Amino acid sequence: MATAEKTKIEDNVVHLDPAAEQELTDGFHLVIDALKLNGIETIYGVPGIPITDLGRMAQEEGIRVISFRHEQNAGNAAAIAGFLTKKPGVCLTVSAPGFLNGLTALANATTNCFPMILISGSSEREIVDLQQGDYEEMDQLAIAKPLCKAAFRVLHAADIGIGVARAIRAAVSGRPGGVYLDLPAKLFSQAMDAEAGAKSLVKVIDAAPAQIPSPAAVDRAIDLLKGAKKPLIILGKGAAYAQADEEIRAFVENSGIPFLPMSMAKGLLPDTHPQSAGAARSTALKDADVVLLVGARLNWLLSHGKGKTWGDKPKQFIQVDIEPREMDSNVEIKAPLVGDIGSVIAALNARIDGSWQAPPAEWVETIRSKKEANIAKMAPKLLKNSVPMDFHSALGALKNVIKERPDAILVNEGANTLDLARGIIDMHQPRKRLDVGTWGVMGIGMGFAVGAAVETGKPVLAVEGDSAFGFSGMEVETICRYDLPVTIVIFNNNGIYRGTDTDPTGRDPGTTVFVPGARYDKMMEAFGGVGVHVTSPDELYRAVSAAMDSGKPTLINAVIDPAAGSESGNIGSLNPQSVVKKKK
């Protein structure tokens, strides 16, 4: 707040008068006040023109401001904050290139249904619209619109409260997603009467109201489940986001139906739960006759609900989703259940009574026996104490670390590092596994690790392929600067997929190889963190255990056999191969 001499206020512009004094506010203060009024406690971003002072002032006003080295990583931190808290994570960037960096994270958040707000400063409208060449000139609003759930621009200080409120409501209502809020540089220094400014702020009420499913929809779903011989529940990350943990657990256990968690839904019920079909995924998908999808979409991660993954037996799908347009997007949905997950599962629970029949024992036994056989087959691979390590032996060590620390958060990205960890490392609590999500992108690692540590205060274990780490690795400085309880393990096999590729001409390194024997641990030490170099599963287990117990920023360089790994991990079929050989 400030005082100024004035005569009157017209169109929210202060006209000064030497004879009087008036308390003022401005765009800087109004943005901060609007965020605080709506419970925003943390901002992730990169400072610079025109938002440097906004970050400083927000920090002074009690908002925690976490400054990154790259906007995409700040945006990823904000996105995962939204997933973990059900409140929009806020990312603050400069204009043009900084905005574009943050936009990648915003688009990824929207695809994954994470509530996030990207706030970017921008150049002056009158110059941008005439394309007269302003500093970092770009029509950011137009660029953002196709890539997020909603986009708004605020031009007048008196509208900041409404702009922030609309962004918050859009981010969390219905299917959550990313929202862009464009704030031109001139807006921040616009002054107005402080009392009028305070009255212009809006506290968002009931931003994500419950959406109750219709009784007829519940009846259809229950009838299908009652008639099923081989029912299956698939839990997606939407079920984890809903935080309806007790309702979901009660439904699964009272219904007796086997469940299959998608990767970020692992831990809603422990992976070791007797009804878990995680280790019998192929059998469960191929043989099920009625499938209940809870917060999961029939996209590429589930082979679009058809094809050889699903076998040749007819399937009937029940789908729980808050977005009606999701239904029938790939295959026919026999029983759509439109509503928020908490309300829908509560309605289903109300129908599980004394007359409910558990699934046929033969189906339950089929899943159980297949699961036990697969676990037994995998066990020797996880117990090897080989040097150099392969992915299985290294992940076997980390499986034990998480088992002993079920409250820790696991961040995971890579190709083989991701695909194998998803099946090997059991999760025991909800929202403890954070990974690449719907797009299957790389680069989320350090942003997610920082966001998870800041929002939860829990120890974080980030398991990274060496290629994946390269997308956000400079944020180890951020982790050290804020002294966050993050332990990073890099599976270092000298390359993308493997470290054995060569250039047929002999001129350059192969396109997928890195510097052999790189010491990523030295990078961490350069910023004051702890660096450790390990070559065996026993060393890895001891180093990770010590790091997580210490709470100190630590990076462990885990040497993996360069020949270990497969092309594109488990999704090599998506990587086109040439069928034509060039004649020499």
GULUMNU-336591 format. One record per residue (C-alpha): residue number from 1; residue in three letters; x, y, z. Coordinates in steps of 0.1 Angstrom, whole numbers, always signed. Each point is the difference from the previous one (the first is absolute). Layout:
BEGIN
PT pos code     u     v     w
PT NUM  ALA     X     Y     Z
...
//
This chain:
BEGIN
PT pos code     u     v     w
PT   1  MET    +0    +0    +0
PT   2  ALA   +10   +36    -6
PT   3  THR   -14   +35    +4
PT   4  ALA    -3   +26   -27
PT   5  GLU   -17   +33    -4
PT   6  LYS   -31    -2   -22
PT   7  THR   -32   +16   -11
PT   8  LYS   -20   -28   -15
PT   9  ILE    +2   -35   -15
PT  10  GLU   -14    -5   -35
PT  11  ASP    +2   -33   -18
PT  12  ASN   +22   -12   +28
PT  13  VAL   +26   +26    -8
PT  14  VAL   +11   +22   +29
PT  15  HIS    +0   +38    -7
PT  16  LEU   +22   +18   +25
PT  17  ASP    -9   +30   +20
PT  18  PRO   +25   +18   +23
PT  19  ALA   -28    +7   +25
PT  20  ALA    -9   -36    +9
PT  21  GLU   +17   -33    +8
PT  22  GLN   -14   -35    -9
PT  23  GLU   +13   -34    +8
PT  24  LEU    +8   -19   -31
PT  25  THR    +7   -35   -12
PT  26  ASP   +13   -12   -34
PT  27  GLY    +2   -30   -23
PT  28  PHE   +29   -16   +19
PT  29  HIS   -18    +0   +33
PT  30  LEU   -34   -10   -14
PT  31  VAL   +14   -31   -17
PT  32  ILE   +17   -11   +33
PT  33  ASP   -31    +9   +20
PT  34  ALA   -23   -20   -24
PT  35  LEU   +22   -31    +2
PT  36  LYS    +3    +2   +38
PT  37  LEU   -37    +5    +4
PT  38  ASN    -5   -33   -19
PT  39  GLY   +25   -20   +21
PT  40  ILE   +29    +0   -24
PT  41  GLU   +30    -5   +22
PT  42  THR   +28    -8   -26
PT  43  ILE   +11   +13   -33
PT  44  TYR   +24   -18   -23
PT  45  GLY   +18   +20   -27
PT  46  VAL   +30   +17   -15
PT  47  PRO    +5   +38    +7
PT  48  GLY    +5   +25   -27
PT  49  ILE   -16   +29   -19
PT  50  PRO   -28    +9    +8
PT  51  ILE    -8   -22   +30
PT  52  THR   +32    +3   +21
PT  53  ASP   -15   +23   +25
PT  54  LEU   -32   -20    +2
PT  55  GLY   +20   -30   +12
PT  56  ARG   +19   +21   +26
PT  57  MET   -32   +16   +13
PT  58  ALA   -18   -33    +1
PT  59  GLN   +28   -14   +21
PT  60  GLU    -2   +31   +23
PT  61  GLU   -37    -6    +4
PT  62  GLY    +5   -35   +12
PT  63  ILE    -5   -21   -31
PT  64  ARG   +28   -25    -5
PT  65  VAL   +17    +7   -34
PT  66  ILE   +22   -28   -14
PT  67  SER   +22   +13   -28
PT  68  PHE   +12   -25   -26
PT  69  ARG   +27    +0   -27
PT  70  HIS   -26    -7   -28
PT  71  GLU   -37    +8    -3
PT  72  GLN   -10   -35   -13
PT  73  ASN   +13   -15   +33
PT  74  ALA   -18   +26   +20
PT  75  GLY   -32    -7   -19
PT  76  ASN    +4   -37    +7
PT  77  ALA    +4    +7   +37
PT  78  ALA   -32   +21    -1
PT  79  ALA   -18   -28   -19
PT  80  ILE    +9   -27   +25
PT  81  ALA    -9   +23   +29
PT  82  GLY   -35    +2   -15
PT  83  PHE    -2   -37    -2
PT  84  LEU   +11    -5   +36
PT  85  THR   -21   +27   +16
PT  86  LYS   -31    +4   -23
PT  87  LYS    +8   +37    +0
PT  88  PRO   +14   +16   -32
PT  89  GLY   +38    +1    +1
PT  90  VAL   +12   +34   -12
PT  91  CYS   +29    +6   -23
PT  92  LEU   +13   +35    -7
PT  93  THR   +21    +8   -31
PT  94  VAL   +13   +29   -21
PT  95  SER   -14    +8   -34
PT  96  ALA    +6   -17   -34
PT  97  PRO   +27   -27    +3
PT  98  GLY    -5    -4   +37
PT  99  PHE   -38    -3    -6
PT 100  LEU    +6   -26   -27
PT 101  ASN   +22   -21   +24
PT 102  GLY   -27    +1   +26
PT 103  LEU   -27    -8   -26
PT 104  THR   +15   -35    -6
PT 105  ALA    -7    -8   +36
PT 106  LEU   -34   +16    -2
PT 107  ALA   -10   -21   -30
PT 108  ASN   +13   -31   +18
PT 109  ALA   -20    +9   +31
PT 110  THR   -32    +4   -21
PT 111  THR    +6   -34   -17
PT 112  ASN    +4   -16   +34
PT 113  CYS   -29   +18   +16
PT 114  PHE   +22   +18   +26
PT 115  PRO   -13   +34   +12
PT 116  MET   +26   +26    -7
PT 117  ILE    +2   +38    -8
PT 118  LEU   +27   +14   -21
PT 119  ILE    +4   +38    +6
PT 120  SER   +22   +17   -25
PT 121  GLY    +9   +36    -4
PT 122  SER    -4   +12   -36
PT 123  SER    +8   +30   -23
PT 124  GLU   -23   +30    -6
PT 125  ARG   -31    -8   -19
PT 126  GLU    -1   +31   -22
PT 127  ILE   +35    -9   -13
PT 128  VAL    -5   -37    -3
PT 129  ASP   -33    +4   -18
PT 130  LEU   +16   +22   -26
PT 131  GLN   +30   -23    -2
PT 132  GLN   +24   +30    +6
PT 133  GLY   +28   -20   +15
PT 134  ASP    -3    +3   +38
PT 135  TYR   +24   -16   +25
PT 136  GLU    -8   -37    -2
PT 137  GLU   -31    +7   -21
PT 138  MET   -24   -29    -2
PT 139  ASP   -38    -5    +1
PT 140  GLN    +3   -24   +29
PT 141  LEU   -37    -4    +6
PT 142  ALA    -6   -12   -35
PT 143  ILE   +28   -25    +2
PT 144  ALA   -11   -13   +34
PT 145  LYS   -37    -5    -8
PT 146  PRO    +2   -33   -20
PT 147  LEU   +23   -16   +25
PT 148  CYS   -18    +5   +33
PT 149  LYS   -34    -2   +15
PT 150  ALA    -6   +38    +2
PT 151  ALA   +19   +32    -6
PT 152  PHE    -6   +35   +12
PT 153  ARG   +17   +34    -3
PT 154  VAL    -4   +29   +26
PT 155  LEU    +5   +35   -12
PT 156  HIS   -13   +21   +29
PT 157  ALA   +10    -2   +37
PT 158  ALA   -36    -1   +11
PT 159  ASP    -5   -33   -19
PT 160  ILE   +29   -19   +16
PT 161  GLY   -23   -15   +26
PT 162  ILE   -24   -13   -26
PT 163  GLY   +28   -13   -22
PT 164  VAL   +16   -19   +28
PT 165  ALA   -33   -14   +11
PT 166  ARG    -9   -11   -35
PT 167  ALA   +33   -17    -4
PT 168  ILE    -3   -19   +33
PT 169  ARG   -36   -11    -7
PT 170  ALA    +9   -12   -35
PT 171  ALA   +30   -19   +12
PT 172  VAL   -17   -21   +26
PT 173  SER   -37    -3   -11
PT 174  GLY   -12   -30   -20
PT 175  ARG   +29   -17   -16
PT 176  PRO   +30   +19   +14
PT 177  GLY   +26   +15   -23
PT 178  GLY   +24   +28    -8
PT 179  VAL   -10   +36    -2
PT 180  TYR   +20   +29   -15
PT 181  LEU    -2   +35   +16
PT 182  ASP   +16   +28   -21
PT 183  LEU   +11   +31   +19
PT 184  PRO   +15   +28   -22
PT 185  ALA   +29   +19   +15
PT 186  LYS   -20   +32    +3
PT 187  LEU   -26   -16   +23
PT 188  PHE   +24    -5   +29
PT 189  SER    +6   +38    +6
PT 190  GLN   -36   +10    -6
PT 191  ALA   -12   +17   +32
PT 192  MET   -35    +3   +14
PT 193  ASP   -17    +8   +33
PT 194  ALA    +9   -26   +26
PT 195  GLU   -35    -4   +13
PT 196  ALA   -14    -5   -34
PT 197  GLY   +28   -25    -8
PT 198  ALA    -8   -20   +31
PT 199  LYS   -36    -2   -10
PT 200  SER    +9   -11   -35
PT 201  LEU   +16   -33   +13
PT 202  VAL   -20   -32    -2
PT 203  LYS    +2   -30   +23
PT 204  VAL    -9   -30   -21
PT 205  ILE   -28   -20   +17
PT 206  ASP    -7   -37    -7
PT 207  ALA   +23    +0   -31
PT 208  ALA    -4   -38    -5
PT 209  PRO   -35   -10   +12
PT 210  ALA   -10   -36    +2
PT 211  GLN   -16   -14   -31
PT 212  ILE   -24   -28   +10
PT 213  PRO    -6   -29   -25
PT 214  SER   -35    -7   -10
PT 215  PRO   -18   -29   +18
PT 216  ALA    -6   -16   -34
PT 217  ALA   +37    +1    -9
PT 218  VAL    +8   -17   +33
PT 219  ASP   -26   -27    -6
PT 220  ARG   +15    -8   -34
PT 221  ALA   +35    -3   +14
PT 222  ILE   -11   -22   +29
PT 223  ASP   -20   -23   -24
PT 224  LEU   +30    -5   -22
PT 225  LEU   +23    -7   +29
PT 226  LYS   -25   -25   +15
PT 227  GLY    -2   -19   -33
PT 228  ALA   +38    -1    -5
PT 229  LYS   +19   -33    +1
PT 230  LYS   +35   +17    -2
PT 231  PRO    -3   +36   +13
PT 232  LEU   +29   +23    +2
PT 233  ILE    +5   +35   +15
PT 234  ILE   +26   +23   -16
PT 235  LEU   +11   +29   +22
PT 236  GLY   +15   +30   -18
PT 237  LYS   +18   +31   +13
PT 238  GLY   -34   +18    +1
PT 239  ALA    -9   -24   +28
PT 240  ALA   +32   +10   +18
PT 241  TYR    -7   +37    -6
PT 242  ALA   -35    -3   +14
PT 243  GLN   +13    -8   +35
PT 244  ALA   -30   -23    +6
PT 245  ASP   +24   -26   +13
PT 246  GLU   -22   -16   +26
PT 247  GLU   -31    -1   -23
PT 248  ILE   +21   -17   -27
PT 249  ARG   +16   -25   +24
PT 250  ALA   -34    -9   +15
PT 251  PHE   -15    -6   -35
PT 252  VAL   +29   -21   -12
PT 253  GLU    +1   -21   +32
PT 254  ASN   -38    -4    +5
PT 255  SER    -6    -8   -37
PT 256  GLY   +29   -26    +0
PT 257  ILE    +8   +10   -36
PT 258  PRO   +37    -1   -11
PT 259  PHE   +15   +34    -7
PT 260  LEU   +27   +12   -23
PT 261  PRO   +16   +34    +8
PT 262  MET   +15   +22   -27
PT 263  SER   +34   +13   +10
PT 264  MET   -10   +31   +19
PT 265  ALA   -29   -18   +17
PT 266  LYS   +24   -25   +15
PT 267  GLY    -3    +1   +38
PT 268  LEU   -37    +9    +1
PT 269  LEU    -1   -35   +13
PT 270  PRO   +34   -16    +6
PT 271  ASP   +16   -18   -29
PT 272  THR    +3   -29   +24
PT 273  HIS   -38    -1    +6
PT 274  PRO   -14   -35    -7
PT 275  GLN   -25   +14   -26
PT 276  SER   +27   +18   -20
PT 277  ALA    +4   -12   -35
PT 278  GLY   +30   +21    -8
PT 279  ALA   +24   -29    -4
PT 280  ALA   -26   -18   -22
PT 281  ARG    -9   +30   -22
PT 282  SER    +1   -18   -33
PT 283  THR   -23   -28   +12
PT 284  ALA   -24   +24   +17
PT 285  LEU    -4   +22   -31
PT 286  LYS    -3   -28   -24
PT 287  ASP   -25   -21   +19
PT 288  ALA   -22   +25   +18
PT 289  ASP   -36    +2   -12
PT 290  VAL   -12   +31   +19
PT 291  VAL   +25   +28    +7
PT 292  LEU    -7   +29   +23
PT 293  LEU   +22   +30    -7
PT 294  VAL    +5   +25   +29
PT 295  GLY   +18   +31   -10
PT 296  ALA   +17   -18   -29
PT 297  ARG    -4    +7   -37
PT 298  LEU    +1   -25   -28
PT 299  ASN   +29   +18   -18
PT 300  TRP   +32   -15   -13
PT 301  LEU   +11   -10   +35
PT 302  LEU   -29   -26    -1
PT 303  SER    +3    -7   -37
PT 304  HIS   -32   +20    -6
PT 305  GLY   -21   -28   +15
PT 306  LYS    +5   -24   -29
PT 307  GLY   +25   -21   -19
PT 308  LYS   +21   -29   +12
PT 309  THR    +6   +15   +34
PT 310  TRP   -37    -6    +7
PT 311  GLY    -2   -34   -15
PT 312  ASP   -28   -14   -22
PT 313  LYS   -27    -3   +26
PT 314  PRO   -28   +27    +1
PT 315  LYS    +5   +28   +25
PT 316  GLN   -26   +22   +16
PT 317  PHE   +13   +33   +15
PT 318  ILE   -12   +21   +29
PT 319  GLN   +17   +33    +2
PT 320  VAL    +1   +25   +29
PT 321  ASP   +10   +35   -13
PT 322  ILE   -10   +35    +8
PT 323  GLU    +1    +9   -37
PT 324  PRO   -30   -13   -20
PT 325  ARG   +19    +3   -33
PT 326  GLU   +25   -26   +11
PT 327  MET   -26   -27    -4
PT 328  ASP    +1   -20   -32
PT 329  SER   +33   +17   -10
PT 330  ASN   +16   -33   -12
PT 331  VAL   -26   -28    +6
PT 332  GLU   -36    -2   +11
PT 333  ILE    -5    +7   +37
PT 334  LYS   -29   -21   +11
PT 335  ALA    -5   +17   +34
PT 336  PRO   +13   +36    +1
PT 337  LEU    +2   +14   +35
PT 338  VAL    +4   +38    -3
PT 339  GLY    +9   +17   +32
PT 340  ASP   +29    +7   +24
PT 341  ILE   +17   -32   +11
PT 342  GLY    -7    +4   +37
PT 343  SER   -37    +4    -6
PT 344  VAL    -2   -29   -25
PT 345  ILE   +19   -24   +21
PT 346  ALA   -21    +9   +30
PT 347  ALA   -31    -7   -20
PT 348  LEU   +14   -34   -11
PT 349  ASN    +9    -8   +36
PT 350  ALA   -35    +6   +11
PT 351  ARG   -11   -28   -23
PT 352  ILE   +25   -26   +14
PT 353  ASP   -22   -17   +25
PT 354  GLY    -6   -34   +15
PT 355  SER   -13   -13   -33
PT 356  TRP   +32    +8   -19
PT 357  GLN   +17   -30   -16
PT 358  ALA   +38    -1    -1
PT 359  PRO   +16    -7   -33
PT 360  PRO    +2   -37   -10
PT 361  ALA   +28   -17   +20
PT 362  GLU   +14   -14   -33
PT 363  TRP    +7   +35   -13
PT 364  VAL   +16   +12   +32
PT 365  GLU   +22   -31    +1
PT 366  THR   +11    +5   -36
PT 367  ILE   +12   +35    +8
PT 368  ARG   +16   -11   +33
PT 369  SER   +19   -29   -15
PT 370  LYS   +12   +20   -30
PT 371  LYS   +12   +28   +22
PT 372  GLU   +19   -24   +23
PT 373  ALA   +16   -17   -29
PT 374  ASN   +12   +33   -15
PT 375  ILE   +13   +12   +33
PT 376  ALA   +19   -32    +5
PT 377  LYS   +15    +2   -35
PT 378  MET   +12   +36    +6
PT 379  ALA   +15    -6   +35
PT 380  PRO   +34   -14   -11
PT 381  LYS    +6   +29   -23
PT 382  LEU    -6   +25   +29
PT 383  LEU   +23   -18   +24
PT 384  LYS   +31    +0   -22
PT 385  ASN   +29   +19   +15
PT 386  SER   +18    +3   -33
PT 387  VAL   +27   +25   -12
PT 388  PRO    -8   +19   -21
PT 389  MET   -36    +1    +9
PT 390  ASP   -29    -5   -24
PT 391  PHE   -34   +17    +4
PT 392  HIS   -16   -29   +19
PT 393  SER   +27    -3   +26
PT 394  ALA    +2   +37    +6
PT 395  LEU   -38    +3    +3
PT 396  GLY    -1   -29   +24
PT 397  ALA   +21   +20   +24
PT 398  LEU   -22   +30    -3
PT 399  LYS   -31   -21    +4
PT 400  ASN   +12    -8   +35
PT 401  VAL    +8   +36    +8
PT 402  ILE   -36   +10    -8
PT 403  LYS   -14   -30   +19
PT 404  GLU   +18   +13   +31
PT 405  ARG   -11   +36    -6
PT 406  PRO   -36    -3   -13
PT 407  ASP    -6   +37    +8
PT 408  ALA   +27   +11   -25
PT 409  ILE    -9   +14   -34
PT 410  LEU   +14   -17   -31
PT 411  VAL    +5   +21   -31
PT 412  ASN    +9   -21   -31
PT 413  GLU    +9    +7   -36
PT 414  GLY   +20   -15   -28
PT 415  ALA    -5   -28   -25
PT 416  ASN   +11   -33   +15
PT 417  THR    +4   +18   +34
PT 418  LEU   -37   +10    -1
PT 419  ASP   -15   -31   -16
PT 420  LEU   +17   -25   +23
PT 421  ALA    -4   +20   +32
PT 422  ARG   -37    +3    -5
PT 423  GLY    -4   -38    +4
PT 424  ILE   +28    -7   +24
PT 425  ILE    -3   +26   +28
PT 426  ASP   -31    -6   +21
PT 427  MET   -18   +31   +12
PT 428  HIS   -18    -1   +34
PT 429  GLN   -17   +33    +4
PT 430  PRO   -20   +23   -23
PT 431  ARG   +16   +27   -21
PT 432  LYS   +35   -12    +7
PT 433  ARG   +10    -9   -36
PT 434  LEU    +3   +30   -24
PT 435  ASP   +11    -6   -36
PT 436  VAL    -3   +10   -36
PT 437  GLY   -37    -4    -3
PT 438  THR   -22    +1   -31
PT 439  TRP   +25   +14   -25
PT 440  GLY   +28   -22   +12
PT 441  VAL   +24   +29    -2
PT 442  MET   +35    +4   +14
PT 443  GLY   +10   +31   +20
PT 444  ILE   -24    -1   +29
PT 445  GLY   +25   -14   +25
PT 446  MET   +15   +29   +19
PT 447  GLY   -31   +22    -2
PT 448  PHE   -21   -28   +14
PT 449  ALA   +26    -7   +27
PT 450  VAL    +2   +36   +11
PT 451  GLY   -38    +4    +0
PT 452  ALA    -6   -32   +19
PT 453  ALA   +26    +9   +27
PT 454  VAL   -13   +36    +4
PT 455  GLU   -37   -10    +1
PT 456  THR    +2   -30   +23
PT 457  GLY   +33    +3   +19
PT 458  LYS    +5   -37    -5
PT 459  PRO   +33   -16   -12
PT 460  VAL    +1    -3   -38
PT 461  LEU   +18   -27   -20
PT 462  ALA    +4    +9   -37
PT 463  VAL   +10   -30   -21
PT 464  GLU   +13   +14   -33
PT 465  GLY   +13   -14   -32
PT 466  ASP   +32   +18   -10
PT 467  SER   -18   +14   -31
PT 468  ALA   -31   +11   +19
PT 469  PHE   +22   +18   +27
PT 470  GLY   +16   +21   -27
PT 471  PHE   -33   +18    -7
PT 472  SER    -1   +16   +34
PT 473  GLY   +33    -8   +17
PT 474  MET   +10   +35    +7
PT 475  GLU   -27    +2   +26
PT 476  VAL   +23   -19   +24
PT 477  GLU   +12   +35    +8
PT 478  THR   -36    +9    +9
PT 479  ILE    -2   -31   +22
PT 480  CYS   +32   +10   +18
PT 481  ARG    -9   +37    +2
PT 482  TYR   -33    -8   +19
PT 483  ASP   +16   -30   +19
PT 484  LEU   -28   -23   -11
PT 485  PRO    -2   -37   +12
PT 486  VAL    +5   -14   -35
PT 487  THR   +21   -30    -9
PT 488  ILE    +7    -4   -37
PT 489  VAL   +11   -34   -15
PT 490  ILE   +13    +1   -35
PT 491  PHE    +0   -33   -19
PT 492  ASN   +31    +7   -20
PT 493  ASN    +5   -24   -30
PT 494  ASN   +17   +26   -21
PT 495  GLY   -29    +8   -23
PT 496  ILE   -36    +1   -12
PT 497  TYR   -14   -36    +3
PT 498  ARG   +36   -14    +0
PT 499  GLY   +35   +13    -2
PT 500  THR   +12   -22   -28
PT 501  ASP   -11   +19   -31
PT 502  THR   +26    +9   -27
PT 503  ASP    +3   +23   -30
PT 504  PRO    +3   -23   -30
PT 505  THR   +23   +26   -17
PT 506  GLY   +23    +1   +30
PT 507  ARG    -1   +38    +1
PT 508  ASP   -21    +8   +31
PT 509  PRO   -14   -17   +31
PT 510  GLY   -32   -20    -7
PT 511  THR   -31   +21    +1
PT 512  THR   -12   -16   +33
PT 513  VAL   +32    -2   +20
PT 514  PHE   +14   +24   +26
PT 515  VAL   +35    +6   +14
PT 516  PRO   +10   -34   +15
PT 517  GLY    +6    -2   +37
PT 518  ALA   -16   +34    +7
PT 519  ARG    +1   +10   +37
PT 520  TYR   -34   +17    +7
PT 521  ASP    +8    -2   +37
PT 522  LYS   +27   +27    -5
PT 523  MET   -27   +23   -13
PT 524  MET   -19    -2   +33
PT 525  GLU   +32    +6   +20
PT 526  ALA    +6   +32   -20
PT 527  PHE   -31   +15   +16
PT 528  GLY    +7   -12   +36
PT 529  GLY   -21   -31    -2
PT 530  VAL   +12   -36    +7
PT 531  GLY   +12   -20   -30
PT 532  VAL    +4   -38    +1
PT 533  HIS   +14   -24   -26
PT 534  VAL   -12   -36    +2
PT 535  THR    +5   -31   -21
PT 536  SER   -19   -28   +17
PT 537  PRO   -36    -5   +13
PT 538  ASP   +13    -3   +36
PT 539  GLU   +19   +33    -3
PT 540  LEU   -31   +16   -16
PT 541  TYR   -23   -12   +28
PT 542  ARG   +23   +13   +27
PT 543  ALA    +6   +33   -17
PT 544  VAL   -37    +7    -6
PT 545  SER   -10   -10   +35
PT 546  ALA   +27   +23   +16
PT 547  ALA   -10   +29   -23
PT 548  MET   -37    -3    +7
PT 549  ASP    +6    -3   +38
PT 550  SER   +22   +31    -1
PT 551  GLY   -25   +22   -18
PT 552  LYS   +30   +17   -18
PT 553  PRO    -1    +7   -38
PT 554  THR   +18   -30   -15
PT 555  LEU    +7   -13   -35
PT 556  ILE   +11   -36    -4
PT 557  ASN   +16   -10   -33
PT 558  ALA   -10   -37    -4
PT 559  VAL   +21   -17   -27
PT 560  ILE   -21   -22   -22
PT 561  ASP   +13   -24   -27
PT 562  PRO    +1   +20   -32
PT 563  ALA   -14   -30   -19
PT 564  ALA   -30    -2   +24
PT 565  GLY   -33   +14   -12
PT 566  SER   -22    -3   -31
PT 567  GLU    -8   +25   -27
PT 568  SER   -27   +24   +12
PT 569  GLY    -7   -21   +31
PT 570  ASN   -34   -18    -1
PT 571  ILE   -14   +22   -28
PT 572  GLY   +25    -8   -27
PT 573  SER   -29    -9   -23
PT 574  LEU    -8   +38    -2
PT 575  ASN   +35    +7   -15
PT 576  PRO    -3    -4   -38
PT 577  GLN   +27   -22   -17
PT 578  SER   +10    +3   -36
PT 579  VAL    -8   -30   -22
PT 580  VAL   +22   +13   -29
PT 581  LYS   +37    -6    -1
PT 582  LYS   +20   +24   -20
PT 583  LYS   +23   -15   -26
PT 584  LYS   +37    +9    +4
//
